[in-house]
């Protein structure tokens, strides 16, 4: 037998590659650029944090602050405005009378 065939038939321990999940972000704003699994020995020049495999990443509503992935408030809805009327003190939704209200 050839030596290459002998080496192929003999079970040799495989080298295990250790990977981690890295998340790249903009250093000034904290906005998420992308995330991927890479070898632990890979060096990156861009700022990144290491996240768990089961971490859910939402670039629209999450930012990196002080080395942690945090949710930010992106709500733009207005759910309540004061009524342009005279109201009862214990019930602000019951109007005594409408007032002239100019914007």
N, CA, C and O atoms as a GROMACS GRO file, in nm:
protein
  412
    1UNK      N    1   0.083  -0.118   0.000
    1UNK     CA    2   0.000   0.000   0.000
    1UNK      C    3   0.087   0.125   0.000
    1UNK      O    4   0.199   0.126   0.051
    2UNK      N    5   0.032   0.227  -0.058
    2UNK     CA    6   0.107   0.353  -0.058
    2UNK      C    7   0.091   0.421   0.078
    2UNK      O    8  -0.003   0.394   0.152
    3UNK      N    9   0.182   0.507   0.108
    3UNK     CA   10   0.178   0.575   0.238
    3UNK      C   11   0.059   0.670   0.250
    3UNK      O   12   0.005   0.688   0.359
    4UNK      N   13   0.017   0.729   0.140
    4UNK     CA   14  -0.098   0.820   0.145
    4UNK      C   15  -0.226   0.742   0.176
    4UNK      O   16  -0.310   0.789   0.253
    5UNK      N   17  -0.239   0.623   0.117
    5UNK     CA   18  -0.356   0.540   0.144
    5UNK      C   19  -0.354   0.492   0.289
    5UNK      O   20  -0.458   0.488   0.354
    6UNK      N   21  -0.238   0.457   0.339
    6UNK     CA   22  -0.227   0.414   0.478
    6UNK      C   23  -0.268   0.527   0.573
    6UNK      O   24  -0.339   0.505   0.671
    7UNK      N   25  -0.222   0.647   0.544
    7UNK     CA   26  -0.260   0.761   0.628
    7UNK      C   27  -0.410   0.789   0.621
    7UNK      O   28  -0.471   0.828   0.721
    8UNK      N   29  -0.468   0.770   0.505
    8UNK     CA   30  -0.612   0.794   0.489
    8UNK      C   31  -0.693   0.690   0.565
    8UNK      O   32  -0.801   0.720   0.616
    9UNK      N   33  -0.643   0.567   0.572
    9UNK     CA   34  -0.716   0.461   0.640
    9UNK      C   35  -0.702   0.468   0.792
    9UNK      O   36  -0.792   0.428   0.865
   10UNK      N   37  -0.590   0.519   0.837
   10UNK     CA   38  -0.568   0.531   0.982
   10UNK      C   39  -0.643   0.654   1.032
   10UNK      O   40  -0.628   0.764   0.978
   11UNK      N   41  -0.724   0.633   1.136
   11UNK     CA   42  -0.801   0.745   1.191
   11UNK      C   43  -0.709   0.834   1.271
   11UNK      O   44  -0.645   0.791   1.367
   12UNK      N   45  -0.704   0.958   1.231
   12UNK     CA   46  -0.625   1.057   1.301
   12UNK      C   47  -0.720   1.158   1.363
   12UNK      O   48  -0.825   1.190   1.306
   13UNK      N   49  -0.685   1.209   1.478
   13UNK     CA   50  -0.774   1.307   1.541
   13UNK      C   51  -0.783   1.434   1.455
   13UNK      O   52  -0.683   1.484   1.402
   14UNK      N   53  -0.904   1.482   1.442
   14UNK     CA   54  -0.924   1.604   1.364
   14UNK      C   55  -0.903   1.726   1.452
   14UNK      O   56  -0.932   1.726   1.572
   15UNK      N   57  -0.853   1.828   1.390
   15UNK     CA   58  -0.835   1.954   1.461
   15UNK      C   59  -0.970   2.023   1.471
   15UNK      O   60  -1.037   2.044   1.370
   16UNK      N   61  -1.008   2.058   1.592
   16UNK     CA   62  -1.136   2.124   1.614
   16UNK      C   63  -1.118   2.274   1.596
   16UNK      O   64  -1.026   2.335   1.652
   17UNK      N   65  -1.205   2.333   1.517
   17UNK     CA   66  -1.201   2.477   1.495
   17UNK      C   67  -1.304   2.540   1.587
   17UNK      O   68  -1.423   2.509   1.578
   18UNK      N   69  -1.260   2.628   1.674
   18UNK     CA   70  -1.351   2.695   1.764
   18UNK      C   71  -1.400   2.824   1.699
   18UNK      O   72  -1.320   2.905   1.652
   19UNK      N   73  -1.532   2.840   1.696
   19UNK     CA   74  -1.591   2.958   1.633
   19UNK      C   75  -1.669   3.038   1.737
   19UNK      O   76  -1.706   2.986   1.842
   20UNK      N   77  -1.691   3.163   1.704
   20UNK     CA   78  -1.773   3.250   1.787
   20UNK      C   79  -1.856   3.339   1.695
   20UNK      O   80  -1.821   3.359   1.578
   21UNK      N   81  -1.963   3.393   1.748
   21UNK     CA   82  -2.052   3.478   1.670
   21UNK      C   83  -2.019   3.623   1.701
   21UNK      O   84  -2.031   3.668   1.815
   22UNK      N   85  -1.977   3.696   1.598
   22UNK     CA   86  -1.936   3.835   1.616
   22UNK      C   87  -2.036   3.926   1.547
   22UNK      O   88  -2.089   3.895   1.440
   23UNK      N   89  -2.061   4.040   1.611
   23UNK     CA   90  -2.152   4.139   1.558
   23UNK      C   91  -2.074   4.268   1.535
   23UNK      O   92  -2.023   4.328   1.630
   24UNK      N   93  -2.065   4.310   1.410
   24UNK     CA   94  -1.996   4.435   1.377
   24UNK      C   95  -2.094   4.551   1.391
   24UNK      O   96  -2.213   4.536   1.362
   25UNK      N   97  -2.044   4.667   1.435
   25UNK     CA   98  -2.130   4.784   1.452
   25UNK      C   99  -2.053   4.911   1.424
   25UNK      O  100  -1.930   4.913   1.424
   26UNK      N  101  -2.127   5.018   1.399
   26UNK     CA  102  -2.069   5.150   1.377
   26UNK      C  103  -2.030   5.206   1.513
   26UNK      O  104  -2.114   5.216   1.603
   27UNK      N  105  -1.905   5.242   1.530
   27UNK     CA  106  -1.854   5.288   1.659
   27UNK      C  107  -1.916   5.420   1.702
   27UNK      O  108  -1.932   5.443   1.822
   28UNK      N  109  -1.951   5.507   1.609
   28UNK     CA  110  -2.006   5.639   1.644
   28UNK      C  111  -2.153   5.632   1.683
   28UNK      O  112  -2.194   5.692   1.782
   29UNK      N  113  -2.233   5.557   1.606
   29UNK     CA  114  -2.377   5.556   1.629
   29UNK      C  115  -2.426   5.431   1.701
   29UNK      O  116  -2.535   5.432   1.759
   30UNK      N  117  -2.348   5.324   1.698
   30UNK     CA  118  -2.392   5.199   1.760
   30UNK      C  119  -2.480   5.115   1.670
   30UNK      O  120  -2.529   5.010   1.712
   31UNK      N  121  -2.502   5.158   1.545
   31UNK     CA  122  -2.587   5.084   1.452
   31UNK      C  123  -2.519   4.953   1.412
   31UNK      O  124  -2.398   4.947   1.394
   32UNK      N  125  -2.600   4.849   1.398
   32UNK     CA  126  -2.551   4.716   1.364
   32UNK      C  127  -2.523   4.709   1.214
   32UNK      O  128  -2.606   4.748   1.132
   33UNK      N  129  -2.405   4.659   1.178
   33UNK     CA  130  -2.369   4.642   1.038
   33UNK      C  131  -2.403   4.500   0.993
   33UNK      O  132  -2.481   4.482   0.900
   34UNK      N  133  -2.346   4.400   1.058
   34UNK     CA  134  -2.377   4.260   1.028
   34UNK      C  135  -2.325   4.172   1.141
   34UNK      O  136  -2.258   4.219   1.232
   35UNK      N  137  -2.357   4.042   1.132
   35UNK     CA  138  -2.308   3.946   1.230
   35UNK      C  139  -2.283   3.814   1.160
   35UNK      O  140  -2.353   3.779   1.065
   36UNK      N  141  -2.183   3.741   1.208
   36UNK     CA  142  -2.149   3.612   1.145
   36UNK      C  143  -2.064   3.528   1.239
   36UNK      O  144  -2.009   3.577   1.338
   37UNK      N  145  -2.054   3.400   1.206
   37UNK     CA  146  -1.968   3.309   1.280
   37UNK      C  147  -1.830   3.312   1.216
   37UNK      O  148  -1.816   3.302   1.094
   38UNK      N  149  -1.727   3.325   1.300
   38UNK     CA  150  -1.589   3.327   1.251
   38UNK      C  151  -1.502   3.246   1.346
   38UNK      O  152  -1.540   3.218   1.460
   39UNK      N  153  -1.386   3.210   1.296
   39UNK     CA  154  -1.287   3.141   1.378
   39UNK      C  155  -1.238   3.237   1.487
   39UNK      O  156  -1.220   3.356   1.462
   40UNK      N  157  -1.217   3.185   1.608
   40UNK     CA  158  -1.174   3.270   1.719
   40UNK      C  159  -1.039   3.335   1.696
   40UNK      O  160  -1.010   3.440   1.754
   41UNK      N  161  -0.957   3.275   1.613
   41UNK     CA  162  -0.824   3.331   1.589
   41UNK      C  163  -0.824   3.442   1.484
   41UNK      O  164  -0.720   3.506   1.463
   42UNK      N  165  -0.936   3.466   1.419
   42UNK     CA  166  -0.945   3.571   1.317
   42UNK      C  167  -0.941   3.708   1.382
   42UNK      O  168  -1.015   3.733   1.477
   43UNK      N  169  -0.855   3.795   1.333
   43UNK     CA  170  -0.845   3.931   1.386
   43UNK      C  171  -0.925   4.026   1.298
   43UNK      O  172  -0.917   4.022   1.176
   44UNK      N  173  -1.004   4.113   1.363
   44UNK     CA  174  -1.081   4.215   1.292
   44UNK      C  175  -1.034   4.352   1.338
   44UNK      O  176  -1.005   4.373   1.455
   45UNK      N  177  -1.028   4.444   1.243
   45UNK     CA  178  -0.992   4.581   1.276
   45UNK      C  179  -1.115   4.664   1.314
   45UNK      O  180  -1.104   4.760   1.389
   46UNK      N  181  -1.232   4.625   1.262
   46UNK     CA  182  -1.355   4.698   1.292
   46UNK      C  183  -1.403   4.666   1.433
   46UNK      O  184  -1.373   4.560   1.486
   47UNK      N  185  -1.479   4.758   1.494
   47UNK     CA  186  -1.533   4.729   1.627
   47UNK      C  187  -1.638   4.619   1.620
   47UNK      O  188  -1.720   4.616   1.528
   48UNK      N  189  -1.636   4.529   1.718
   48UNK     CA  190  -1.733   4.420   1.722
   48UNK      C  191  -1.753   4.376   1.866
   48UNK      O  192  -1.671   4.404   1.954
   49UNK      N  193  -1.864   4.306   1.889
   49UNK     CA  194  -1.888   4.241   2.016
   49UNK      C  195  -1.917   4.094   1.988
   49UNK      O  196  -1.957   4.059   1.878
   50UNK      N  197  -1.897   4.011   2.088
   50UNK     CA  198  -1.926   3.868   2.075
   50UNK      C  199  -2.064   3.844   2.136
   50UNK      O  200  -2.090   3.885   2.249
   51UNK      N  201  -2.152   3.778   2.060
   51UNK     CA  202  -2.286   3.748   2.108
   51UNK      C  203  -2.308   3.598   2.110
   51UNK      O  204  -2.238   3.523   2.042
   52UNK      N  205  -2.405   3.554   2.187
   52UNK     CA  206  -2.440   3.413   2.196
   52UNK      C  207  -2.507   3.367   2.067
   52UNK      O  208  -2.561   3.449   1.992
   53UNK      N  209  -2.505   3.238   2.041
   53UNK     CA  210  -2.567   3.184   1.921
   53UNK      C  211  -2.718   3.201   1.920
   53UNK      O  212  -2.778   3.215   1.813
   54UNK      N  213  -2.780   3.201   2.038
   54UNK     CA  214  -2.926   3.211   2.043
   54UNK      C  215  -2.976   3.355   2.057
   54UNK      O  216  -3.096   3.376   2.076
   55UNK      N  217  -2.888   3.453   2.050
   55UNK     CA  218  -2.928   3.593   2.061
   55UNK      C  219  -2.999   3.637   1.934
   55UNK      O  220  -2.946   3.620   1.824
   56UNK      N  221  -3.118   3.694   1.950
   56UNK     CA  222  -3.192   3.748   1.836
   56UNK      C  223  -3.142   3.890   1.809
   56UNK      O  224  -3.132   3.971   1.901
   57UNK      N  225  -3.111   3.918   1.684
   57UNK     CA  226  -3.058   4.049   1.646
   57UNK      C  227  -3.160   4.119   1.557
   57UNK      O  228  -3.202   4.065   1.454
   58UNK      N  229  -3.200   4.240   1.597
   58UNK     CA  230  -3.294   4.322   1.521
   58UNK      C  231  -3.227   4.457   1.492
   58UNK      O  232  -3.228   4.545   1.578
   59UNK      N  233  -3.168   4.475   1.373
   59UNK     CA  234  -3.093   4.598   1.344
   59UNK      C  235  -3.177   4.725   1.352
   59UNK      O  236  -3.123   4.832   1.379
   60UNK      N  237  -3.307   4.715   1.329
   60UNK     CA  238  -3.391   4.835   1.331
   60UNK      C  239  -3.408   4.888   1.473
   60UNK      O  240  -3.405   5.010   1.494
   61UNK      N  241  -3.426   4.800   1.571
   61UNK     CA  242  -3.459   4.846   1.706
   61UNK      C  243  -3.352   4.816   1.811
   61UNK      O  244  -3.378   4.828   1.930
   62UNK      N  245  -3.233   4.778   1.768
   62UNK     CA  246  -3.125   4.752   1.862
   62UNK      C  247  -3.000   4.830   1.824
   62UNK      O  248  -2.973   4.855   1.707
   63UNK      N  249  -2.925   4.868   1.925
   63UNK     CA  250  -2.797   4.937   1.906
   63UNK      C  251  -2.696   4.878   2.004
   63UNK      O  252  -2.734   4.811   2.101
   64UNK      N  253  -2.569   4.902   1.978
   64UNK     CA  254  -2.463   4.860   2.070
   64UNK      C  255  -2.424   4.982   2.152
   64UNK      O  256  -2.380   5.084   2.098
   65UNK      N  257  -2.440   4.970   2.282
   65UNK     CA  258  -2.404   5.076   2.375
   65UNK      C  259  -2.313   5.017   2.482
   65UNK      O  260  -2.350   4.920   2.549
   66UNK      N  261  -2.196   5.075   2.498
   66UNK     CA  262  -2.099   5.032   2.600
   66UNK      C  263  -2.071   4.883   2.593
   66UNK      O  264  -2.059   4.817   2.696
   67UNK      N  265  -2.059   4.830   2.473
   67UNK     CA  266  -2.024   4.690   2.453
   67UNK      C  267  -2.137   4.592   2.474
   67UNK      O  268  -2.112   4.472   2.484
   68UNK      N  269  -2.261   4.640   2.480
   68UNK     CA  270  -2.376   4.552   2.498
   68UNK      C  271  -2.482   4.584   2.394
   68UNK      O  272  -2.495   4.698   2.350
   69UNK      N  273  -2.558   4.482   2.356
   69UNK     CA  274  -2.667   4.497   2.262
   69UNK      C  275  -2.792   4.538   2.339
   69UNK      O  276  -2.838   4.464   2.425
   70UNK      N  277  -2.846   4.657   2.310
   70UNK     CA  278  -2.961   4.709   2.384
   70UNK      C  279  -3.073   4.748   2.288
   70UNK      O  280  -3.048   4.784   2.173
   71UNK      N  281  -3.197   4.740   2.338
   71UNK     CA  282  -3.313   4.785   2.261
   71UNK      C  283  -3.326   4.936   2.275
   71UNK      O  284  -3.298   4.992   2.380
   72UNK      N  285  -3.369   5.000   2.167
   72UNK     CA  286  -3.394   5.144   2.171
   72UNK      C  287  -3.541   5.167   2.142
   72UNK      O  288  -3.607   5.083   2.082
   73UNK      N  289  -3.591   5.281   2.185
   73UNK     CA  290  -3.731   5.316   2.162
   73UNK      C  291  -3.743   5.379   2.024
   73UNK      O  292  -3.686   5.485   1.998
   74UNK      N  293  -3.818   5.314   1.935
   74UNK     CA  294  -3.836   5.366   1.800
   74UNK      C  295  -3.980   5.409   1.775
   74UNK      O  296  -4.018   5.433   1.661
   75UNK      N  297  -4.060   5.419   1.881
   75UNK     CA  298  -4.201   5.453   1.865
   75UNK      C  299  -4.215   5.598   1.820
   75UNK      O  300  -4.147   5.687   1.870
   76UNK      N  301  -4.304   5.619   1.724
   76UNK     CA  302  -4.333   5.753   1.675
   76UNK      C  303  -4.483   5.784   1.686
   76UNK      O  304  -4.529   5.884   1.632
   77UNK      N  305  -4.558   5.699   1.753
   77UNK     CA  306  -4.702   5.717   1.763
   77UNK      C  307  -4.737   5.813   1.876
   77UNK      O  308  -4.667   5.821   1.977
   78UNK      N  309  -4.847   5.885   1.857
   78UNK     CA  310  -4.903   5.968   1.962
   78UNK      C  311  -5.036   5.904   1.998
   78UNK      O  312  -5.128   5.902   1.916
   79UNK      N  313  -5.046   5.853   2.118
   79UNK     CA  314  -5.166   5.780   2.157
   79UNK      C  315  -5.268   5.867   2.228
   79UNK      O  316  -5.385   5.830   2.234
   80UNK      N  317  -5.228   5.981   2.283
   80UNK     CA  318  -5.321   6.063   2.358
   80UNK      C  319  -5.280   6.208   2.350
   80UNK      O  320  -5.162   6.241   2.359
   81UNK      N  321  -5.378   6.292   2.332
   81UNK     CA  322  -5.355   6.436   2.337
   81UNK      C  323  -5.460   6.496   2.429
   81UNK      O  324  -5.570   6.440   2.444
   82UNK      N  325  -5.428   6.606   2.490
   82UNK     CA  326  -5.525   6.672   2.577
   82UNK      C  327  -5.641   6.724   2.495
   82UNK      O  328  -5.624   6.772   2.383
   83UNK      N  329  -5.758   6.716   2.551
   83UNK     CA  330  -5.877   6.762   2.480
   83UNK      C  331  -5.887   6.914   2.488
   83UNK      O  332  -5.853   6.973   2.590
   84UNK      N  333  -5.934   6.981   2.380
   84UNK     CA  334  -5.949   7.127   2.383
   84UNK      C  335  -6.084   7.164   2.444
   84UNK      O  336  -6.166   7.230   2.380
   85UNK      N  337  -6.106   7.122   2.568
   85UNK     CA  338  -6.233   7.149   2.633
   85UNK      C  339  -6.214   7.158   2.783
   85UNK      O  340  -6.108   7.125   2.836
   86UNK      N  341  -6.318   7.205   2.850
   86UNK     CA  342  -6.319   7.211   2.995
   86UNK      C  343  -6.367   7.075   3.045
   86UNK      O  344  -6.473   7.029   3.004
   87UNK      N  345  -6.291   7.011   3.131
   87UNK     CA  346  -6.327   6.876   3.175
   87UNK      C  347  -6.353   6.872   3.324
   87UNK      O  348  -6.315   6.962   3.398
   88UNK      N  349  -6.420   6.765   3.368
   88UNK     CA  350  -6.441   6.742   3.510
   88UNK      C  351  -6.309   6.696   3.568
   88UNK      O  352  -6.235   6.623   3.501
   89UNK      N  353  -6.277   6.735   3.689
   89UNK     CA  354  -6.146   6.705   3.747
   89UNK      C  355  -6.124   6.556   3.768
   89UNK      O  356  -6.010   6.510   3.758
   90UNK      N  357  -6.227   6.478   3.795
   90UNK     CA  358  -6.207   6.336   3.818
   90UNK      C  359  -6.229   6.252   3.692
   90UNK      O  360  -6.208   6.130   3.695
   91UNK      N  361  -6.270   6.314   3.581
   91UNK     CA  362  -6.289   6.241   3.456
   91UNK      C  363  -6.247   6.331   3.340
   91UNK      O  364  -6.329   6.410   3.292
   92UNK      N  365  -6.124   6.322   3.295
   92UNK     CA  366  -6.078   6.412   3.188
   92UNK      C  367  -6.139   6.383   3.051
   92UNK      O  368  -6.115   6.457   2.956
   93UNK      N  369  -6.218   6.276   3.040
   93UNK     CA  370  -6.278   6.242   2.910
   93UNK      C  371  -6.421   6.294   2.898
   93UNK      O  372  -6.479   6.291   2.790
   94UNK      N  373  -6.478   6.342   3.007
   94UNK     CA  374  -6.612   6.398   3.004
   94UNK      C  375  -6.600   6.549   2.997
   94UNK      O  376  -6.546   6.610   3.089
   95UNK      N  377  -6.647   6.610   2.892
   95UNK     CA  378  -6.632   6.753   2.871
   95UNK      C  379  -6.754   6.828   2.923
   95UNK      O  380  -6.868   6.789   2.897
   96UNK      N  381  -6.730   6.935   2.996
   96UNK     CA  382  -6.838   7.023   3.038
   96UNK      C  383  -6.887   7.103   2.918
   96UNK      O  384  -7.006   7.111   2.891
   97UNK      N  385  -6.793   7.161   2.848
   97UNK     CA  386  -6.828   7.234   2.728
   97UNK      C  387  -6.704   7.247   2.640
   97UNK      O  388  -6.591   7.246   2.690
   98UNK      N  389  -6.726   7.259   2.511
   98UNK     CA  390  -6.616   7.278   2.417
   98UNK      C  391  -6.566   7.421   2.425
   98UNK      O  392  -6.644   7.515   2.439
   99UNK      N  393  -6.437   7.435   2.416
   99UNK     CA  394  -6.376   7.567   2.416
   99UNK      C  395  -6.330   7.600   2.276
   99UNK      O  396  -6.311   7.512   2.192
  100UNK      N  397  -6.313   7.728   2.250
  100UNK     CA  398  -6.256   7.766   2.122
  100UNK      C  399  -6.106   7.740   2.132
  100UNK      O  400  -6.035   7.796   2.215
  101UNK      N  401  -6.062   7.654   2.046
  101UNK     CA  402  -5.923   7.613   2.052
  101UNK      C  403  -5.857   7.640   1.918
  101UNK      O  404  -5.902   7.592   1.814
  102UNK      N  405  -5.754   7.714   1.922
  102UNK     CA  406  -5.682   7.746   1.799
  102UNK      C  407  -5.542   7.688   1.808
  102UNK      O  408  -5.476   7.695   1.911
  103UNK      N  409  -5.500   7.631   1.700
  103UNK     CA  410  -5.366   7.574   1.698
  103UNK      C  411  -5.263   7.677   1.663
  103UNK      O  412  -5.144   7.646   1.657
   0.00000   0.00000   0.00000
